[in-house]
Amino acid sequence: MEQNLSVEEEKLLNKIDHIKESENVQELLRVIAANAENLGAYKIKTRIKNKDSAINKFREKDYQTADRMGDLCGVMIITENEEDIYNISNELSPLLSNSSTEDYIKNPKAGYRSVHMNSTFNDIEDLNGIDLPLEIQLKTKYMYIAQESIHNTIYKNKELNKDVRDELSTALFPIVEKSLNLNDAIKENNIDSCEKLSEELFEIKQNNSTLLNEYNPYIQDVWEEVAVTCFEENIDNSLSLESYLCQDTALQKENKFKKISKSAKTMFKKFYNKAKYITKKIGYLSGNYLTDYAFEKMSSLSLYNFYALNKKLTLASHYTNRNIKISNLNPRTNAKSKDRGEDIDFLTR
């Protein structure tokens, strides 16, 4: 954390420290999470904003006082469907103080659909008079995946001007969410849902065809993020990941998960390239059979298979680099090394 901070920025960081140390705040978060879980929430995530993120947002939004920061404490409640969102939000309302609700499901924000409940608690005993700003976000699991995938690749991408970011976000949020729902409907052989979702997707893509074609490389980046996020969600819900990380500190868990994410992106690209040699072509998810093949492979990987495959890919990379060095020293070995390398198919073994 840099030292050149304004008085209000120092006040903001001091506020974060108090919130993190507060046992009453932790209890409040536990109560909210327990209520949501009892009402059928798919997943619940709680967090207190880290200092770097808080300072960056404070400056980006050009806030003048520390009290303007309204999401220092946050709860994300992920549900299976929209009906659960409204059931849970209705039950949580009595627990909140000085609250307001923004319904982005009825009034989407650049395609983003969610319910945000904002509240300020000014009577938490061990905060010594410091207000607690709390934001609760409720969204479906596929809107959550869409948000994770679109946020950095499109919405925060400074290579694109704001109007283009908004246009792409408005088109891509429903495309990703409905495509993932369609993927489920196909697997479940739900013909009515398949027909309905297919028609809706066709209309959205037709209405945005020029935009989607013009910015296709960015859209492919979004689908890569979708595949990796789906994979992360699958293993995050598995007992194998919990067992793998159970002895680690919070920082160690975060670092390990970052490594998994980085390796997963590399693996997606390997599957994507492998799809060029596959005769069976599917295209109902993203419309690109290479992307869809990579998505199917990634989303079906268990943590154990991921690590086994990642180890093989690492060995393959080492083997290839070794052969390149040898061939540079002795050109006569080049053809032989190349042939041997082409015989190794680590993605299908």
N, C-alpha and C positions, 0 to 999 in steps of 0.2 A: 504494500500500500504506500503510495507516494506521500511525502511529508507536506507538500504545499497545498494545504487545505484551508478553505474559508471557515469562518466561525460556524456557519450553519451546517457545513459538511462535517465538522467535528461533532456538532450536536447530533447529527444524523447517526454517525458511527457509535457515539455514546448510547444512543437510543437502542441501536441494534444489540449492543452488549447487554444492556439491561433486559431486553426481551429474551435473549438466549439464556440468560441466567435465571429467568423467572420460572419457578416450579408451577405457579398458577397458570401461566401461559401454556405450559406443557400439558397440564391437566385439562385445560379448555380444548386443546387440540385433540386430546384423547377422547373427550366426551363427544365432540363433533364427529370424529372418525367412527366411534362405536355406534352412534345413532345411524350414520350412513350405512355402515356395514349391516346393521340389523334390518335395514330397509332394502337390502339386496344390491348394494353397490358392488360393481365388478372389481374395482381397485380404488384405493385411497392413498394419496401422497400428500404429505405435509412438509412445509419448509419455512425457514426464516431466511430472508434474503441475505446473501453474503455481501460483504462490505464493498468489494470491487464492483459488483453488479449494481449495488445501491448508488454508489458515487457516479458511475457511468450514466445511469438513468437520471439522476439528479441534474447532471450537466446537460444531457441530451434534451431533456424536457425544459431546461432553463428554469427550474424551480428556484424560488427566492428564499423559502424557509424549509426547514426539515419536516415540518408538519404537513407539507404538501404531498409527501410520499405516502401513497395510500395502500401499498401492498407489501409492507415489510414482513408481514406474516401471511402465509397462504396455505390453502387446502385445495387440492384438486380431487374431485370425486368423479370417477369414470364409471359409466353405467352401460348396460347392455342395450338400452333403448331410451327413447325420449320420455316415455311415460314415467319411468323411474326417476328421471331428472326432476320432474315436477312434484312427484310424491316426496322425494327427499328434501327438496327446497322448502316445501310447505311445512315439513316436520322440523326443519332446522330454524325457521324464522323466529320462533319464540325464544330460542337460545341466544339470539343476536341482539346487540345494543346499537341504537342509532343507525339502523340498517337501511340500505336501498338496494333495489334489484334491477339489473339490466338484462333484458331478454333478447339475446341475439339469435334465438331460434325463430321467434316470430319476426324479428327484424335483423337479418344477417348483416354482419359487418365485413364487407369485402369477401363474402362467401363463408365466413367463419360463423358457426352456429353453436351457441353455448348459452348457459345462464350464469351470470356473475352476481354474487351477493357481496356487497361491500358493507363493512361495519366498523365502528370505532368504539372500543371499550375504554372508558376513562376511570374505572373504579376497581382495577385489579390491584390487590393489596400490595404485593411485593414489587410493583413497578414504581412505587413512591410518587404517584401523581403523573407518571408518563402515560400518554395515550397509547393504546394498542390499535393500529390500523390492521384490519383483517379482511382478506379477500378470499371468497370461496368460489371456485369455478366448477361447474357441473357440465359434463359433456359425454357423448357416447364414446365407446372405445375406438370406433373408426374415425370419428371427428378428432379424437386425441391423436391418432396416428397421422391423420391428414395435417393437423397443426404442427406436429413434430417434424414432418417432412417438408412442409411448405414454408415454415417460418424463416429458416436460414437460407434456403435455396432461392426463394422468391421474395418473401415479404421484407426481409432485412438486407436483400442483395443490392448494394449500392451501384452495381454495374447497370442496373435498370432504373429508369426514372419512376417517380412515385405513381404516375398514372398507369404505366405499364404493370407495375407491381400490383396495383389494385385490380386491374383488369384480369391479370393472370390468376391472382388469388381468388377472385370472384368465380372464375371458371373452374379452377382446379380443386377447390374445397369440395364442392358437390361431386365432381368427377371421381376423386379419390375415395370419398366416403361411399358413394353408390357402387363403385367398382368392387370395393372390398365386400360390400353386402351382396353384390351379384356373385362374387366368388363363393361365398357361403351358400347362396341359394342353389348354385350349380352343384356343389358337393352334396347338398341335402336333397337334390332332385325336386326342388320346389318350383314347379313350372309357372305358377301364377306370378310369384315374385320375380322369376327370371324374365318373364315377358314385360312386366311393369318396369323393372329397373333397366332393362335393355332399351326400352322405348325412351325412358327419361334420359339415359346417357346419350343415346343417338341424337336427341333434340339439343342437349347442351353442347355436344361436340359440333353439330351442324351450325348452331348459332355462333360458335366461336372458332370456326375452322381456320379462318385467316390468321387469327391471333395464335392459335395452337401450332400452326405450321411455321409461322415466322419465328417463334421462340421454342422450337422443338428441342434444341440441345438443353435448355434449362428445364424443360419438362421431363426429359430423360433423367436429369439429376434428381428431380423430385421422386420419380419411380424407384431410383436406386435407394433413396432415403426411406421410401415406403417399405421396400423389401427388408432393409437392415433393421428398421424400427419394428416390423412384425417379428423378425427373428429375435430381437432383443426382448420384446414383450413375451414371446413364447418361453424363452429360457429364464426370464425374470420371474415367471409364474411357476417354474419347475422347482422341485425339491433339490435337484442336482446342483443348481446354482446356489441355493440357500446353504447347502452343505459345503460347497466349494468356498464360500465367502464367510462362513460362520465364525471363524477365528480372527477375522480381520477387523481393523479399526475402520471408521467411516471413510477416512482418507484413502486407506488401502483399497477398500471396496470400490471407491470412485475411480482410482487409478486403474484397477483391474478391469473395470467395466469399460473404461476408455480404450484400453488395449483390445478388448473383445470387439468393440465397435469398429476400431480401425482395421482389424483383421477381417471383420465381416464385410467391410466395403471392398477390400481387396478380393475376397472370395466371390462377391457378387460379380465383379468384373471378369473373373475367371469363368464363372458359369455363363455370363453373357457371351463371352467369346466362344465358349464351347458350343453354345446353341447354334452357331453358324453351320455346324456339321450335323445337326439333328434334322432328320427328315420330317418328323411329326411337328407341325407348326401350330401353336395355339396363339390366340390374340384377343381373347375376350376381356382381359384385365386392363392392360394399358393400350392395347391396339398394336403393340410391337412384340412379335413373337420371341425376339431375343430377350427382351426385358421380362416377358411373362415366364419364359423358361427359367431364367435366373431367380425370379420371384418364387416360383414353385419349389425350386431346389432349396433356396434359403429358408423359406417359411416352414419347411418340413424337417429341418435339421435339429437334432437334439444337441445339448451341450457336449455330450461325450463324442458324438459323431463330428461336431464342429471342431473340437480340439484334435481329433484323430486326423481329419482332413487337412486342418491347418498345418499340422506337423508334416504331412506329406508334401504340401505345397512349399513349405519352408525348405525341405530337403531337395525338392525339385529345383527351386530357385538357386540353392547352393550348388547343385550338380550342374545346372546350366551355366552359371557364372564360372565355375571351375573349367568347364569345357571351352568356354570363350577364351579364358586366359591361356589354356593349353594350345588352342588353335592359333592364337596370336603369336605364340612362340614357335609353333611348327605347323605351317599351312597344310601339310599333308594329312594331319589328323582332323582337319576341319570337317570333311565330308562324313567321316566315320562318326565323329562326335555328334554331328547334326542328326544322322540317322538314329543313333541310339537315343538321343533326346526326344525325337518324334515318336518313338515307341512307348514312351512313358505317358500313360493317360491317368493322371492322379485324380481326376474328377469323376471317374466312373468306376474305379476299383472299389 
